[in-house]
Amino acid sequence: MKRKQQQGIGTLGLLIVLAALGSLVYVGFKIAPAYLEQQKVRLAQESVAAQPEANKKTRGQLEQELLKRLQIDDVDGITRKELYITKEGGQWQIRVTYQRSISLFEAADVVLKYDETVAVQR
């Protein structure tokens, strides 16, 4: 008697693949908002840095403009403590550094760190 070759995936294999895909989708849905927030922060930094005459503004003016843009973009939790605006070589550097902790499961968290510097255009 000739054995038949197995074709396709079995029920157990299908369940394992679906569980793995489901886990990836779940993690993606949990992390996506924090990643989008990081993109908003980066765009706010770049837009403040690209303003005409931005290099002639004071540290306080740049800080206020950045905080205002973050508020408009609905980015919560970033305060003056996370902003570092310094002048290096006669050019302002706008640095934002913070981290977000995202709870995936009861005892598993993901920590996303953001630390980006944008130079103000001359």
LUMZA-557796 format. One line per 8 residues: number of its first residue (from 1); for each residue z, x, y of N, C-alpha, C. Coordinates in steps of 0.001 Angstrom, whole numbers. Layout:
residues N
NUM = Z,X,Y,Z,X,Y,Z,X,Y  ...
//
This chain:
residues 122
1 = 0,836,-1166,0,0,0,0,895,1248  -818,535,2172,-988,1315,3389,-71,762,4479  670,1672,5143,1548,1227,6245,720,962,7492  1140,-39,8212,469,-396,9448,1032,448,10583  188,977,11444,627,1747,12606,1228,797,13644  2341,1237,14247,2965,423,15294,2127,523,16560  1935,-607,17197,1193,-636,18449,2039,-1325,19502  2080,-737,20708,2822,-1350,21794,4290,-965,21775
9 = 5042,-1624,22600,6461,-1325,22768,7266,-2424,22096  8363,-2049,21500,9224,-3026,20840,10124,-3734,21838  10841,-4712,21378,11734,-5491,22236,12826,-4618,22845  13429,-3770,22038,14485,-2892,22542,13926,-1918,23584  12780,-1367,23328,12142,-463,24293,11831,-1164,25603  11349,-2392,25510,11048,-3183,26705,12311,-3439,27518  13407,-3766,26845,14671,-4003,27552,15159,-2740,28259  15006,-1609,27620,15435,-341,28234,14582,-35,29465
17 = 13287,-222,29371,12387,21,30509,12721,-937,31652  12938,-2209,31347,13273,-3193,32382,14618,-2882,33043  15590,-2448,32264,16895,-2086,32822,16762,-880,33754  15973,111,33358,15768,1292,34208,15059,910,35514  14016,104,35414,13306,-349,36618,14204,-1204,37507  14976,-2070,36901,15906,-2898,37669,16929,-2060,38415  17428,-1019,37783,18388,-116,38431,17757,595,39614  16526,1050,39445,15831,1719,40543,15592,778,41720
25 = 15219,-439,41433,15004,-1427,42494,16322,-1721,43213  17393,-1877,42453,18714,-2141,43042,19125,-1010,43981  18996,226,43538,19346,1387,44365,18451,1431,45600  17174,1139,45426,16254,1119,46561,16646,103,47614  17032,-1090,47180,17459,-2128,48127,18746,-1741,48847  19615,-1010,48194,20868,-593,48830,20635,531,49845  19722,1447,49539,19506,2629,50378,18505,2378,51507  17567,1485,51313,16493,1255,52285,16991,982,53709
33 = 17994,134,53931,18438,-107,55313,18949,1162,56016  19668,2005,55298,20171,3243,55898,19020,4197,56212  18024,4233,55352,16859,5080,55599,16085,4574,56818  15909,3262,56927,15227,2699,58095,16013,2969,59373  17344,2939,59282,18178,3264,60431,17938,4703,60877  17814,5616,59929,17541,7013,60271,16204,7140,61000  15226,6353,60595,13933,6395,61267,14044,5881,62702  14855,4853,62909,15071,4331,64259,15746,5367,65146
41 = 16726,6086,64599,17421,7118,65356,16435,8213,65753  15611,8638,64814,14623,9687,65085,13650,9242,66177  13164,8005,66098,12241,7497,67110,12909,7396,68477  14180,7015,68507,14908,6940,69779,15050,8333,70386  15377,9327,69567,15476,10706,70053,14132,11160,70638  13074,10916,69901,11750,11365,70340,11307,10660,71616  11607,9371,71741,11184,8646,72939,11958,9099,74176  13244,9398,74020,14021,9912,75153,13521,11307,75532
49 = 13227,12121,74534,12769,13488,74789,11379,13528,75413  10558,12528,75156,9177,12528,75643,9016,11901,77018  10078,11408,77603,9977,10790,78928,9544,11821,79968  8754,11373,80944,8389,12290,82026,9646,12714,82794  9699,13957,83149,10821,14515,83923,12142,14484,83154  12105,14337,81855,13339,14271,81064,14114,15576,81127  13421,16683,81258,14099,17985,81290,14882,18187,82589  14595,17377,83605,15305,17479,84884,16518,16553,84949
57 = 16716,15743,83916,17848,14826,83904,19114,15551,83469  20241,14917,83738,21521,15498,83344,21843,15121,81904  22823,15821,81355,23282,15521,79990,23721,14061,79899  24470,13604,80883,24959,12225,80890,23831,11203,80935  22794,11479,81711,21662,10554,81785,20924,10473,80448  20697,11623,79824,20030,11629,78517,20868,10901,77472  22162,11131,77511,23074,10476,76564,23039,8965,76738  23111,8505,77989,23084,7063,78269,21774,6438,77798
65 = 20652,7119,78056,19354,6577,77650,19250,6497,76123  19737,7513,75439,19685,7502,73980,20570,6390,73414  21774,6263,73925,22670,5202,73454,22094,3812,73736  21435,3660,74874,20816,2378,75215,19685,2057,74241  18863,3048,73923,17765,2820,72978,18293,2491,71578  19358,3161,71183,19951,2866,69875,20509,1450,69841  21093,1014,70950,21620,-350,71024,20478,-1368,70962  19383,-1095,71660,18229,-1995,71639,17651,-2088,70233
73 = 17619,-954,69529,17079,-922,68158,18089,-1411,67123  19241,-1871,67579,20271,-2434,66701,20806,-1414,65693  21054,-201,66194,21666,849,65376,23146,887,65727  23978,508,64768,25421,451,65002,26102,1702,64469  27228,2010,65036,28059,3072,64487,27799,4457,65030  26810,4631,65888,26576,5943,66481,27140,5917,67896  28085,6810,68124,28752,6889,69417,28510,8262,70033  29134,8496,71160,29010,9796,71834,29464,10951,70942
81 = 30368,10668,70006,30885,11719,69123,29794,12304,68234  28770,11525,67933,27693,11998,67055,26526,12626,67821  26602,12593,69150,25525,13141,69984,25912,14515,70513  24990,15440,70408,25188,16793,70940,23964,17132,71777  24134,17104,73074,23030,17421,73979,23363,18737,74652  22567,19749,74354,22814,21095,74874,21544,21627,75521  21737,22613,76383,20599,23244,77039,20452,24646,76474  19290,24909,75894,19004,26219,75320,17701,26734,75917
89 = 17774,27875,76544,16579,28453,77143,15974,27587,78233  16802,26865,78962,16322,26001,80037,15737,24680,79556  15905,24369,78276,15350,23138,77712,16456,22370,76980  16516,21057,77230,17510,20220,76569,17174,20045,75096  18202,20075,74276,18101,19804,72841,18975,18585,72547  18385,17550,71983,19120,16328,71654,19349,16313,70149  20604,16424,69755,20957,16461,68338,21839,15261,68008  21501,14596,66919,22306,13491,66411,22673,13847,64981
97 = 23965,13759,64681,24426,14059,63326,25463,13021,62904  25212,12400,61756,26144,11413,61214,25869,11244,59731  26720,10501,59064,26489,10195,57655,26877,8756,57360  26210,8207,56366,26484,6851,55910,26836,6896,54430  27880,6186,54059,28279,6078,52663,27908,4681,52174  27139,4626,51101,26661,3360,50560,27233,3193,49165  27946,2113,48954,28547,1846,47651,27513,1200,46737  27231,1867,45623,26278,1317,44660,26977,451,43629
105 = 27991,1026,43012,28774,330,42002,30240,552,42339  31116,99,41508,32541,187,41793,32999,1610,42114  32592,2575,41342,33064,3945,41539,31944,4904,41906  30789,4401,42297,29659,5270,42619,29168,4989,44027  29156,6025,44842,28670,5929,46212,27545,6927,46411  26705,6625,47380,25666,7547,47816,25961,7868,49268  25929,9139,49623,26162,9547,51007,24848,10081,51559  24367,9457,52641,23168,9909,53320,23590,10632,54588
113 = 23107,11849,54768,23443,12642,55947,22220,12758,56847  22470,12612,58130,21404,12741,59123,21834,13796,60125  21008,14800,60326,21269,15864,61287,19926,16340,61796  19525,15816,62952,18196,16101,63474,18289,16482,64942  17517,17484,65335,17456,17934,66723,16051,17782,67239  15934,17245,68459,14640,17086,69115,14712,17780,70465  13709,18568,70779,13653,19273,72062,12988,18384,73096  13569,18365,74290,12998,17592,75394,11770,18339,75905
121 = 10683,17602,76100,9447,18228,76578,9581,18657,78025  8941,19738,78319,8974,20249,79705,7960,19561,80566
//
